[in-house]
Every structure is written in C-alpha cells, then in structure tokens.
C-alpha cells in the first residue's frame, strides 16, 4: 500500500489537529491565527482550492481523521465551509515522529508565509490588475471590493486609487 492515499471526504470527518500539534501550540503559546469573515470569502472558491491543496491527515477512530499538514487551510475549512462540504485529503499511512510533526508545523507557520508573502509592490500590482478586471470576474473572486481589500489588509481607498 502507498504511504499516501488521496481521497475526498466531508470537512467534519477531520475531527481536529493531531495531538502532538495541539500540545506543541500550547507549549509555544501560539494564539489562533486570524480567520477571514465568512462574508469576505466565496466558499465555493475555498472548496475548489482545497481540491488542489489537500489537507494531510492520519486516521483517527472510525472514519475520522486528524490533521497533520495544511494546518491553516484546515482551520479555514472547518471555520468557513459547511460541515458536509467535500474536500480533498491526503491520508498518510505511516507513523510520524513528534519532532517531524513539529518541524512540518513550523515550516508551514513561519517559512511558507515568508517565502510566498506579498510585498508592497506585489499588492500594488494586484490592485492595478484588480482595477482592470471586469466586474463579473471580480464578483467571482470576492463578494465585494471591500472584501478583497480586507483580505489583503489595506484600505479600499488605496485599492480604488492605485
């Protein structure tokens, strides 16, 4: 059997983070990360994204799983999607040592955002492109320009004037 199996499952079959990650967050006093308002996202876009970026899990009891990767996407899914929404998961069929899980967590929480974070110049380019998009394209991405602005953490005034 392959060590990783990909399948689709309902959001509510992932019953939480792996216990090693929960303990690690407590030990480091890591507060919860900000989750956008449900009013600022299109849940179908998030569900579609999660089909391409599966949450990594291990089996728990019965048909349930515990999250061991894509921690922030897991939290977005459980907070913003319907419990029965279907998402992709990668089931890892091997035991991972606590140190490996902690390293994966730190890589996702610190290294990945630093690696792909948006600079001010990136945000300015996004605004420029946003202002050239047809309204129908904008509406397909975000419920409103204000939602897009909040997601990027900048004012709508800046968005309109770039």
C-alpha positions as CSV (number, residue, x, y, z in Angstrom):
1,X,0.0,0.0,0.0
2,X,1.2,3.5,-0.8
3,X,2.2,5.6,2.2
4,X,-0.1,8.4,1.0
5,X,-3.7,7.9,-0.3
6,X,-5.7,10.8,-1.8
7,X,-9.5,10.9,-1.4
8,X,-12.4,13.2,-1.0
9,X,-14.2,13.5,2.4
10,X,-16.6,15.8,4.3
11,X,-15.0,18.5,6.3
12,X,-16.5,17.1,9.5
13,X,-14.6,13.8,9.2
14,X,-11.4,15.7,10.2
15,X,-12.0,16.0,13.9
16,X,-9.1,18.1,14.9
17,X,-5.4,18.6,14.8
18,X,-3.0,15.7,15.7
19,X,-2.5,15.7,19.5
20,X,1.3,16.4,19.1
21,X,0.4,19.7,17.2
22,X,-2.1,20.7,19.9
23,X,0.5,20.1,22.6
24,X,3.1,22.0,20.5
25,X,0.9,25.0,20.1
26,X,0.2,25.1,23.8
27,X,3.9,24.7,24.7
28,X,4.8,27.6,22.5
29,X,1.7,29.7,23.5
30,X,0.7,30.1,19.8
31,X,-2.5,32.1,19.6
32,X,-5.1,31.2,16.9
33,X,-4.4,32.8,13.5
34,X,-6.8,35.2,12.1
35,X,-9.6,33.7,10.0
36,X,-11.4,36.0,7.5
37,X,-15.0,36.7,7.9
38,X,-17.3,34.3,6.0
39,X,-18.8,37.4,4.4
40,X,-15.4,38.2,2.8
41,X,-14.9,34.9,1.0
42,X,-16.6,32.8,-1.6
43,X,-16.9,29.4,0.0
44,X,-17.0,27.7,-3.4
45,X,-13.6,29.2,-4.2
46,X,-12.2,27.9,-0.9
47,X,-13.7,24.4,-1.5
48,X,-12.2,24.4,-5.1
49,X,-8.8,25.5,-3.7
50,X,-8.9,22.7,-1.2
51,X,-9.4,20.2,-4.1
52,X,-5.9,21.2,-5.3
53,X,-4.3,21.7,-1.9
54,X,-5.4,18.7,0.1
55,X,-5.2,18.7,3.9
56,X,-2.9,16.0,5.1
57,X,-4.4,13.7,7.7
58,X,-3.8,10.5,9.6
59,X,-6.6,8.1,10.6
60,X,-8.2,8.6,13.9
61,X,-11.1,6.5,15.3
62,X,-13.5,5.0,12.8
63,X,-13.9,7.0,9.6
64,X,-12.4,10.1,11.2
65,X,-9.0,11.8,10.7
66,X,-6.6,14.2,12.5
67,X,-4.8,17.0,10.6
68,X,-1.1,16.7,10.2
69,X,-0.5,19.2,7.4
70,X,-2.0,22.3,5.7
71,X,-2.9,23.4,9.2
72,X,-4.1,26.9,8.2
73,X,-6.2,25.5,5.4
74,X,-7.7,23.0,7.8
75,X,-8.7,25.8,10.1
76,X,-10.2,27.8,7.2
77,X,-12.1,24.8,6.0
78,X,-13.6,23.9,9.4
79,X,-14.5,27.5,10.2
80,X,-15.8,28.7,6.8
81,X,-17.2,25.7,5.0
82,X,-20.3,23.7,5.6
83,X,-19.6,20.6,7.7
84,X,-20.6,18.3,4.9
85,X,-18.7,20.2,2.2
86,X,-16.4,17.8,0.3
87,X,-12.7,18.5,0.3
88,X,-9.6,16.5,-0.7
89,X,-7.3,14.9,1.9
90,X,-4.1,13.0,1.7
91,X,-4.2,10.2,4.2
92,X,-0.7,9.4,5.4
93,X,-0.3,5.7,6.2
94,X,2.8,5.9,8.4
95,X,3.6,7.0,11.9
96,X,5.3,10.3,12.1
97,X,7.5,11.2,15.0
98,X,6.5,14.1,17.1
99,X,9.7,16.0,16.0
100,X,8.7,15.6,12.4
101,X,5.2,16.9,13.0
102,X,6.6,19.9,14.9
103,X,9.0,20.6,12.0
104,X,6.2,20.4,9.5
105,X,4.1,22.8,11.6
106,X,6.9,25.3,12.0
107,X,7.7,25.2,8.2
108,X,4.1,26.0,7.4
109,X,3.6,28.7,10.0
110,X,6.9,30.5,9.6
111,X,8.8,29.6,6.5
112,X,5.9,29.3,3.9
113,X,4.4,32.7,4.6
114,X,7.9,34.3,4.5
115,X,8.6,32.5,1.2
116,X,5.3,33.5,-0.6
117,X,4.3,36.6,1.3
118,X,3.2,39.7,-0.6
119,X,5.4,42.7,-0.7
120,X,4.0,46.2,-1.0
121,X,5.0,46.1,-4.7
122,X,3.1,42.9,-5.1
123,X,0.0,44.4,-3.5
124,X,0.3,47.4,-5.8
125,X,0.4,45.1,-8.8
126,X,-2.6,43.2,-7.6
127,X,-4.5,46.4,-7.2
128,X,-3.6,47.6,-10.6
129,X,-4.8,44.3,-12.1
130,X,-7.9,44.3,-9.9
131,X,-8.9,47.7,-11.2
132,X,-8.7,46.4,-14.8
133,X,-10.8,43.3,-14.2
134,X,-14.4,43.1,-15.5
135,X,-17.0,43.3,-12.7
136,X,-18.1,39.7,-13.4
137,X,-14.5,38.4,-12.7
138,X,-14.3,40.5,-9.5
139,X,-17.6,39.1,-8.3
140,X,-16.5,35.6,-9.0
141,X,-13.4,36.1,-6.7
142,X,-14.8,38.2,-3.8
143,X,-18.2,39.3,-2.6
144,X,-17.0,42.9,-2.9
145,X,-14.0,45.2,-3.4
146,X,-14.1,45.9,0.3
147,X,-13.8,42.1,1.0
148,X,-10.8,41.9,-1.3
149,X,-9.3,44.9,0.5
150,X,-9.9,43.4,4.0
151,X,-8.3,40.1,2.9
152,X,-5.1,42.0,1.9
153,X,-5.2,44.2,4.9
154,X,-5.3,47.5,3.2
155,X,-7.9,50.3,2.7
156,X,-10.5,50.3,-0.1
157,X,-9.4,53.9,-0.8
158,X,-6.0,52.7,-1.7
159,X,-7.5,50.0,-3.9
160,X,-9.5,52.5,-5.9
161,X,-6.6,54.9,-6.3
162,X,-3.9,52.6,-7.5
